[in-house]
Amino acid sequence: MTLPGAPFVARRDGELELEGHSLAALAREFGTPLYVYSRGAMRAALAGYRRALHGRPHLVCYAMKANSSLAVLQTFVEAGCGFDIVSAGELERVLAAGGSADKVVFSGVGKTGAEMQRALEAGVRCFNVESRGELDRLDAVARAAGRRAPVSLRINPDVDARTHPYISTGLKSNKFGIAHGEALATYRYAASLAGIEVSGIDCHIGSQITEVEPYLDALDRLLDLVEAVEAAGVPIRHLDLGGGLGIRYADEAPPAADELVGRLIARLDARGHGARELLFEPGRSLVGNAGVLLTEVLYLKRGTAIDVAAGAARNFCIVDAAMNDLMRPALYEAWMAIEPCRLRADAAERWDIVGPVCESGDWLGRDRMLVVAPGDVLAVLSAGAYGMSMASNYNSRPRAAEVMIDGPRATLIRERETAGELFARERLLAR
Ligand SMILES: *Cc1c(COP(=O)(O)O)cnc(C)c1O
């Protein structure tokens, strides 16, 4: 089977490469832990959405919480994308990367008044509102600023995206969105508010979704509402179907973006809504397989053969990247492929790949058959999404450096953090 991230991730003469660059060589040049991204892979992933949307009014809003590094944002700014943001901090990042607010949709269940004010002043394209309380708050903020806030209501369609419970968002039991049954009344209410201008409707049913059907179910539920809301005299301009398309980490086989979008468009056309402007908010599917995390093997710590055979002990491969660098395995028990950057000829052994952090949950992979030796560099594949953006400084570990590959060039896009930066804003008490 090909590697996740292929064809941008590939092995040539035993050397693991990303967009033609030797990952072992990049680790030597820039140090580890190191995130490396392929710009070509990001552009190729975006092209899938674009192909299916060609000729229709649309905006692909990259859900930047997946990876909000400035050079990544810049890549999508240059490609003409909009952005889906979930905080005022993300808005500042978009602006710093050269993006414009009028292509930004602002999602999230807990926007503060200050965030609303800043987003209004910057001129975001739309607020994706998730509750009546938020609607009231936004109305007040907008009126105080002498403006009308463009609004889409995020509907919770109550469909099961059949994904990990932590990343499923479209069920009644989730905190997200306005319940389908309350949506019509909430639209009527929104239309009555002087500071609110109804602009669209949206949903986002979860993440790492590998089937088309949950999307079609959600679309049908949304279109039922659009018809009811418009019949009540409130026009809806755009339809935002959120993000959530999965990628291949192991042996998943998610639909390609163009297939997913094509199926959704076919349903829209069939129901007579083909002319509506379409928004999507993909995160993971644009960047997940465009990045890898490189880490150096520090020590091998073997259990005794008898204990390991009895399941009473394990073999640990201790590496210099940890849960603070890449949280997905610890947080979701996520499985991510781990590949040596250079193949060795010896017999493989079973290893748990663990980091230096003082938590038993600090692992990157378990039960992996690998040939490893101290000093080797391993690559965690599919690490472009929810890797660096979720990194922390736990154990006072400076965050990793990042490199972007663009054809022949490999550019350092984030310097490795220093220990001094970690406590630069802290103060000692008076003695
Ligand atoms: C996280 C999120 C996305 C992106 O999800 P992916 O699974 O990364 O595609 C899109 N929209 C909203 C509202 C989100 O919270």
The ligand as an SDF file (V2000), in Angstrom:
LIG
                    3D

 15 15  0  0  0  0  0  0  0  0999 V2000
  -12.9090   22.4760   12.9280 C   0  0  0  0  0  0  0  0  0  0  0  0
  -13.9410   23.0540   12.0480 C   0  0  0  0  0  0  0  0  0  0  0  0
  -13.8620   22.8880   10.6670 C   0  0  0  0  0  0  0  0  0  0  0  0
  -12.8130   22.0630    9.9940 C   0  0  0  0  0  0  0  0  0  0  0  0
  -12.8920   20.7130   10.2970 O   0  0  0  0  0  0  0  0  0  0  0  0
  -11.9320   19.6660    9.5620 P   0  0  0  0  0  0  0  0  0  0  0  0
  -12.3460   18.3600   10.1040 O   0  0  0  0  0  0  0  0  0  0  0  0
  -10.5390   20.0200    9.9220 O   0  0  0  0  0  0  0  0  0  0  0  0
  -12.1820   19.8080    8.0970 O   0  0  0  0  0  0  0  0  0  0  0  0
  -14.8200   23.5130    9.8880 C   0  0  0  0  0  0  0  0  0  0  0  0
  -15.8150   24.2650   10.4460 N   0  0  0  0  0  0  0  0  0  0  0  0
  -15.9200   24.4230   11.7800 C   0  0  0  0  0  0  0  0  0  0  0  0
  -17.0160   25.2500   12.3130 C   0  0  0  0  0  0  0  0  0  0  0  0
  -14.9930   23.8310   12.6190 C   0  0  0  0  0  0  0  0  0  0  0  0
  -15.1150   23.9970   13.9450 O   0  0  0  0  0  0  0  0  0  0  0  0
  1  2  1  0
  2  3  1  0
  2 14  2  0
  3  4  1  0
  3 10  2  0
  4  5  1  0
  5  6  1  0
  6  7  2  0
  6  8  1  0
  6  9  1  0
 10 11  1  0
 11 12  2  0
 12 13  1  0
 12 14  1  0
 14 15  1  0
M  END
$$$$
